Amino acid sequence: MTEAELDVVYTRLCKTMTQLGEGNAPLFLARFALLAIEKIGDADVSLGLIDAAGDGAGS
């Protein structure tokens, strides 16, 4: 994925969460995560991504 494509995807993610509202954002992110995990199809990769996201969550 190019940097431009990443920007488009991230922008869509943010706009979708804004449209859904703050109260629905956690459910949306959980559903998105499950869909992404299924698409990735590799438990080790998915677990590594979860750990990486968790490491940055407290910052």
MMTF fields as JSON, N, C-alpha, C and O atoms, coordinates in Angstrom:
{
  "mmtfVersion": "1.0.0",
  "mmtfProducer": "UNKNOWN",
  "numBonds": 235,
  "numAtoms": 236,
  "numGroups": 59,
  "numChains": 1,
  "numModels": 1,
  "chainsPerModel": [1],
  "groupsPerChain": [59],
  "chainIdList": ["A"],
  "bondAtomList": [4, 2, 8, 6, 12, 10, 16, 14, 20, 18, 24, 22, 28, 26, 32, 30, 36, 34, 40, 38, 44, 42, 48, 46, 52, 50, 56, 54, 60, 58, 64, 62, 68, 66, 72, 70, 76, 74, 80, 78, 84, 82, 88, 86, 92, 90, 96, 94, 100, 98, 104, 102, 108, 106, 112, 110, 116, 114, 120, 118, 124, 122, 128, 126, 132, 130, 136, 134, 140, 138, 144, 142, 148, 146, 152, 150, 156, 154, 160, 158, 164, 162, 168, 166, 172, 170, 176, 174, 180, 178, 184, 182, 188, 186, 192, 190, 196, 194, 200, 198, 204, 202, 208, 206, 212, 210, 216, 214, 220, 218, 224, 222, 228, 226, 232, 230],
  "bondOrderList": [1, 1, 1, 1, 1, 1, 1, 1, 1, 1, 1, 1, 1, 1, 1, 1, 1, 1, 1, 1, 1, 1, 1, 1, 1, 1, 1, 1, 1, 1, 1, 1, 1, 1, 1, 1, 1, 1, 1, 1, 1, 1, 1, 1, 1, 1, 1, 1, 1, 1, 1, 1, 1, 1, 1, 1, 1, 1],
  "groupList": [{"groupName": "MET", "atomNameList": ["N", "CA", "C", "O"], "elementList": ["N", "C", "C", "O"], "formalChargeList": [0, 0, 0, 0], "bondAtomList": [1, 0, 2, 1, 3, 2], "bondOrderList": [1, 1, 2], "singleLetterCode": "M", "chemCompType": "L-PEPTIDE LINKING"}, {"groupName": "THR", "atomNameList": ["N", "CA", "C", "O"], "elementList": ["N", "C", "C", "O"], "formalChargeList": [0, 0, 0, 0], "bondAtomList": [1, 0, 2, 1, 3, 2], "bondOrderList": [1, 1, 2], "singleLetterCode": "T", "chemCompType": "L-PEPTIDE LINKING"}, {"groupName": "GLU", "atomNameList": ["N", "CA", "C", "O"], "elementList": ["N", "C", "C", "O"], "formalChargeList": [0, 0, 0, 0], "bondAtomList": [1, 0, 2, 1, 3, 2], "bondOrderList": [1, 1, 2], "singleLetterCode": "E", "chemCompType": "L-PEPTIDE LINKING"}, {"groupName": "ALA", "atomNameList": ["N", "CA", "C", "O"], "elementList": ["N", "C", "C", "O"], "formalChargeList": [0, 0, 0, 0], "bondAtomList": [1, 0, 2, 1, 3, 2], "bondOrderList": [1, 1, 2], "singleLetterCode": "A", "chemCompType": "L-PEPTIDE LINKING"}, {"groupName": "LEU", "atomNameList": ["N", "CA", "C", "O"], "elementList": ["N", "C", "C", "O"], "formalChargeList": [0, 0, 0, 0], "bondAtomList": [1, 0, 2, 1, 3, 2], "bondOrderList": [1, 1, 2], "singleLetterCode": "L", "chemCompType": "L-PEPTIDE LINKING"}, {"groupName": "ASP", "atomNameList": ["N", "CA", "C", "O"], "elementList": ["N", "C", "C", "O"], "formalChargeList": [0, 0, 0, 0], "bondAtomList": [1, 0, 2, 1, 3, 2], "bondOrderList": [1, 1, 2], "singleLetterCode": "D", "chemCompType": "L-PEPTIDE LINKING"}, {"groupName": "VAL", "atomNameList": ["N", "CA", "C", "O"], "elementList": ["N", "C", "C", "O"], "formalChargeList": [0, 0, 0, 0], "bondAtomList": [1, 0, 2, 1, 3, 2], "bondOrderList": [1, 1, 2], "singleLetterCode": "V", "chemCompType": "L-PEPTIDE LINKING"}, {"groupName": "TYR", "atomNameList": ["N", "CA", "C", "O"], "elementList": ["N", "C", "C", "O"], "formalChargeList": [0, 0, 0, 0], "bondAtomList": [1, 0, 2, 1, 3, 2], "bondOrderList": [1, 1, 2], "singleLetterCode": "Y", "chemCompType": "L-PEPTIDE LINKING"}, {"groupName": "ARG", "atomNameList": ["N", "CA", "C", "O"], "elementList": ["N", "C", "C", "O"], "formalChargeList": [0, 0, 0, 0], "bondAtomList": [1, 0, 2, 1, 3, 2], "bondOrderList": [1, 1, 2], "singleLetterCode": "R", "chemCompType": "L-PEPTIDE LINKING"}, {"groupName": "CYS", "atomNameList": ["N", "CA", "C", "O"], "elementList": ["N", "C", "C", "O"], "formalChargeList": [0, 0, 0, 0], "bondAtomList": [1, 0, 2, 1, 3, 2], "bondOrderList": [1, 1, 2], "singleLetterCode": "C", "chemCompType": "L-PEPTIDE LINKING"}, {"groupName": "LYS", "atomNameList": ["N", "CA", "C", "O"], "elementList": ["N", "C", "C", "O"], "formalChargeList": [0, 0, 0, 0], "bondAtomList": [1, 0, 2, 1, 3, 2], "bondOrderList": [1, 1, 2], "singleLetterCode": "K", "chemCompType": "L-PEPTIDE LINKING"}, {"groupName": "GLN", "atomNameList": ["N", "CA", "C", "O"], "elementList": ["N", "C", "C", "O"], "formalChargeList": [0, 0, 0, 0], "bondAtomList": [1, 0, 2, 1, 3, 2], "bondOrderList": [1, 1, 2], "singleLetterCode": "Q", "chemCompType": "L-PEPTIDE LINKING"}, {"groupName": "GLY", "atomNameList": ["N", "CA", "C", "O"], "elementList": ["N", "C", "C", "O"], "formalChargeList": [0, 0, 0, 0], "bondAtomList": [1, 0, 2, 1, 3, 2], "bondOrderList": [1, 1, 2], "singleLetterCode": "G", "chemCompType": "PEPTIDE LINKING"}, {"groupName": "ASN", "atomNameList": ["N", "CA", "C", "O"], "elementList": ["N", "C", "C", "O"], "formalChargeList": [0, 0, 0, 0], "bondAtomList": [1, 0, 2, 1, 3, 2], "bondOrderList": [1, 1, 2], "singleLetterCode": "N", "chemCompType": "L-PEPTIDE LINKING"}, {"groupName": "PRO", "atomNameList": ["N", "CA", "C", "O"], "elementList": ["N", "C", "C", "O"], "formalChargeList": [0, 0, 0, 0], "bondAtomList": [1, 0, 2, 1, 3, 2], "bondOrderList": [1, 1, 2], "singleLetterCode": "P", "chemCompType": "L-PEPTIDE LINKING"}, {"groupName": "PHE", "atomNameList": ["N", "CA", "C", "O"], "elementList": ["N", "C", "C", "O"], "formalChargeList": [0, 0, 0, 0], "bondAtomList": [1, 0, 2, 1, 3, 2], "bondOrderList": [1, 1, 2], "singleLetterCode": "F", "chemCompType": "L-PEPTIDE LINKING"}, {"groupName": "ILE", "atomNameList": ["N", "CA", "C", "O"], "elementList": ["N", "C", "C", "O"], "formalChargeList": [0, 0, 0, 0], "bondAtomList": [1, 0, 2, 1, 3, 2], "bondOrderList": [1, 1, 2], "singleLetterCode": "I", "chemCompType": "L-PEPTIDE LINKING"}, {"groupName": "SER", "atomNameList": ["N", "CA", "C", "O"], "elementList": ["N", "C", "C", "O"], "formalChargeList": [0, 0, 0, 0], "bondAtomList": [1, 0, 2, 1, 3, 2], "bondOrderList": [1, 1, 2], "singleLetterCode": "S", "chemCompType": "L-PEPTIDE LINKING"}],
  "groupTypeList": [0, 1, 2, 3, 2, 4, 5, 6, 6, 7, 1, 8, 4, 9, 10, 1, 0, 1, 11, 4, 12, 2, 12, 13, 3, 14, 4, 15, 4, 3, 8, 15, 3, 4, 4, 3, 16, 2, 10, 16, 12, 5, 3, 5, 6, 17, 4, 12, 4, 16, 5, 3, 3, 12, 5, 12, 3, 12, 17],
  "groupIdList": [1, 2, 3, 4, 5, 6, 7, 8, 9, 10, 11, 12, 13, 14, 15, 16, 17, 18, 19, 20, 21, 22, 23, 24, 25, 26, 27, 28, 29, 30, 31, 32, 33, 34, 35, 36, 37, 38, 39, 40, 41, 42, 43, 44, 45, 46, 47, 48, 49, 50, 51, 52, 53, 54, 55, 56, 57, 58, 59],
  "secStructList": [7, 7, 2, 2, 2, 2, 2, 2, 2, 2, 2, 2, 2, 2, 2, 2, 2, 2, 2, 2, 7, 4, 4, 4, 2, 2, 2, 2, 2, 2, 2, 2, 2, 2, 2, 2, 2, 2, 2, 2, 7, 7, 2, 2, 2, 2, 2, 2, 2, 2, 2, 2, 2, 2, 2, 2, 2, 6, 7],
  "xCoordList": [0.857, 0.0, 0.904, 1.855, 0.594, 1.377, 0.994, -0.023, 1.816, 1.522, 0.214, -0.558, -0.032, -1.275, -2.484, -3.514, -2.362, -3.46, -3.718, -4.868, -2.646, -2.782, -3.515, -4.36, -3.201, -3.872, -5.359, -6.187, -5.701, -7.108, -7.856, -8.968, -7.239, -7.881, -8.05, -9.117, -7.011, -7.081, -8.12, -8.856, -8.176, -9.165, -10.578, -11.449, -10.82, -12.134, -12.483, -13.623, -11.511, -11.725, -12.158, -13.128, -11.446, -11.759, -13.115, -13.891, -13.404, -14.686, -15.849, -16.9, -15.666, -16.724, -17.001, -18.161, -15.952, -16.15, -16.831, -17.672, -16.481, -17.121, -18.603, -19.44, -18.923, -20.32, -21.125, -22.293, -20.525, -21.213, -21.389, -22.298, -20.528, -20.6, -19.699, -19.356, -19.333, -18.388, -18.881, -18.092, -20.167, -20.719, -20.646, -20.575, -20.663, -20.619, -19.215, -19.015, -18.246, -16.883, -16.276, -15.663, -16.412, -15.812, -16.389, -15.646, -17.696, -18.304, -17.837, -17.559, -17.754, -17.254, -15.828, -15.507, -14.968, -13.569, -13.446, -12.607, -14.269, -14.247, -14.656, -14.024, -15.71, -16.16, -15.111, -14.836, -14.53, -13.471, -12.297, -11.748, -11.916, -10.802, -11.1, -10.238, -12.303, -12.656, -12.627, -12.15, -13.135, -13.108, -11.668, -11.328, -10.828, -9.43, -8.674, -7.881, -8.919, -8.273, -8.645, -7.793, -9.919, -10.369, -9.687, -9.267, -9.579, -8.97, -7.47, -6.928, -6.797, -5.363, -5.149, -4.244, -5.99, -5.965, -4.759, -4.488, -4.035, -2.845, -2.842, -2.709, -2.99, -3.094, -1.845, -1.957, -0.657, 0.572, 0.698, 1.086, 0.374, 0.408, -0.61, -0.304, -1.814, -2.866, -2.474, -2.669, -1.92, -1.488, -0.369, -0.341, 0.539, 1.608, 1.062, 1.539, 0.068, -0.553, -1.303, -1.277, -1.968, -2.663, -1.656, -1.883, -0.54, 0.496, 1.077, 1.285, 1.337, 1.892, 0.918, 1.327, -0.36, -1.356, -1.484, -1.649, -1.411, -1.499, -0.314, -0.455, 0.866, 2.06, 1.952, 2.502, 1.257, 1.106, -0.12, -0.293, -0.976, -2.249, -2.093, -2.908, -1.08, -0.899, -0.158, -0.021, 0.323, 1.135, 0.283, 0.809],
  "yCoordList": [-1.171, 0.0, 1.236, 1.328, 2.155, 3.385, 4.319, 4.122, 5.325, 6.318, 7.052, 7.349, 7.341, 8.01, 7.12, 7.595, 5.832, 4.906, 4.768, 4.725, 4.701, 4.632, 5.856, 5.739, 7.015, 8.253, 8.206, 8.623, 7.701, 7.587, 6.645, 6.944, 5.506, 4.517, 5.075, 4.94, 5.693, 6.244, 7.363, 7.459, 8.201, 9.272, 8.702, 9.21, 7.648, 7.013, 6.429, 6.543, 5.808, 5.253, 6.341, 6.17, 7.447, 8.553, 9.183, 9.466, 9.404, 9.995, 9.083, 9.556, 7.784, 6.838, 6.878, 6.883, 6.907, 6.983, 8.286, 8.299, 9.376, 10.663, 10.611, 11.091, 10.022, 9.914, 9.029, 9.314, 7.98, 7.066, 7.657, 7.271, 8.578, 9.211, 8.527, 7.352, 9.294, 8.83, 7.568, 6.672, 7.506, 6.352, 5.05, 3.975, 5.14, 3.945, 3.585, 2.518, 4.457, 4.224, 2.936, 2.196, 2.626, 1.375, 0.125, -0.802, 0.097, -1.049, -1.148, -2.238, -0.005, 0.019, -0.506, -1.34, -0.028, -0.466, -1.953, -2.641, -2.451, -3.879, -4.697, -5.704, -4.263, -4.972, -4.889, -5.877, -3.714, -3.548, -4.472, -5.113, -4.535, -5.397, -6.86, -7.569, -7.318, -8.709, -9.005, -10.058, -8.078, -8.268, -8.288, -9.09, -7.403, -7.347, -8.608, -9.142, -9.085, -10.304, -11.485, -12.301, -11.567, -12.646, -12.551, -13.565, -11.348, -11.138, -11.434, -11.999, -11.049, -11.332, -12.841, -13.343, -13.554, -15.006, -15.665, -16.835, -14.955, -15.506, -15.058, -13.869, -16.025, -15.691, -14.974, -14.008, -15.437, -14.82, -13.372, -12.504, -13.108, -11.732, -10.879, -9.761, -11.403, -10.66, -10.358, -9.239, -11.351, -11.131, -10.095, -9.278, -10.121, -9.117, -7.722, -6.763, -7.602, -6.295, -5.802, -4.61, -6.705, -6.338, -5.826, -4.803, -6.542, -6.111, -4.754, -3.892, -4.568, -3.294, -2.147, -1.065, -2.376, -1.324, -1.031, 0.126, -2.065, -1.864, -1.107, -0.324, -1.334, -0.624, 0.864, 1.652, 1.271, 2.687, 3.329, 4.544, 2.533, 3.062, 3.959, 4.861, 3.747, 4.547, 5.839, 6.65, 6.035, 7.222, 8.44, 9.521],
  "zCoordList": [0.0, 0.0, 0.0, 0.776, -0.862, -0.926, 0.219, 0.883, 0.435, 1.473, 1.167, 2.079, -0.099, -0.496, -0.231, 0.248, -0.54, -0.281, 1.218, 1.655, 1.997, 3.447, 3.976, 4.864, 3.443, 3.85, 3.521, 4.33, 2.339, 1.937, 2.877, 3.311, 3.186, 4.053, 5.464, 6.063, 5.989, 7.344, 7.43, 8.412, 6.407, 6.371, 6.366, 7.072, 5.575, 5.544, 6.911, 7.362, 7.57, 8.901, 9.874, 10.612, 9.873, 10.783, 10.471, 11.383, 9.193, 8.81, 9.174, 9.606, 9.001, 9.352, 10.846, 11.26, 11.66, 13.112, 13.503, 14.402, 12.843, 13.129, 12.791, 13.555, 11.636, 11.228, 12.181, 12.446, 12.689, 13.596, 14.992, 15.727, 15.347, 16.653, 17.671, 17.543, 18.674, 19.681, 20.406, 20.704, 20.682, 21.388, 20.614, 21.208, 19.28, 18.432, 17.961, 17.381, 18.201, 17.725, 18.275, 17.504, 19.571, 20.06, 19.383, 19.062, 19.166, 18.498, 17.049, 16.55, 16.381, 15.007, 14.955, 14.109, 15.851, 15.84, 16.154, 15.574, 17.061, 17.372, 16.148, 15.829, 15.469, 14.262, 13.163, 12.482, 12.995, 11.992, 12.305, 11.409, 13.58, 13.978, 13.668, 13.149, 13.978, 13.696, 12.2, 11.778, 11.409, 9.958, 9.436, 8.565, 9.973, 9.547, 9.965, 9.19, 11.195, 11.669, 10.781, 10.427, 10.429, 9.552, 8.187, 7.63, 7.657, 6.341, 6.37, 5.421, 7.465, 7.617, 7.601, 6.936, 8.338, 8.302, 8.942, 8.672, 9.773, 10.425, 11.876, 12.168, 12.793, 14.212, 14.727, 15.481, 14.326, 14.822, 14.366, 15.148, 13.111, 12.6, 13.344, 13.76, 13.512, 14.208, 15.647, 16.122, 16.348, 17.729, 17.8, 18.721, 16.852, 16.808, 16.591, 17.198, 15.734, 15.497, 16.727, 17.032, 17.434, 18.671, 19.693, 20.34, 19.838, 20.78, 20.387, 21.24, 19.093, 18.628, 18.873, 19.294, 18.613, 18.847, 20.329, 20.718, 21.166, 22.614, 23.165, 24.104, 22.583, 23.043, 22.804, 23.575, 21.753, 21.436, 22.038, 21.944, 22.655, 23.159, 24.362, 24.56, 25.17, 26.365, 26.142, 27.058, 24.93, 24.628, 24.398, 24.133]
}
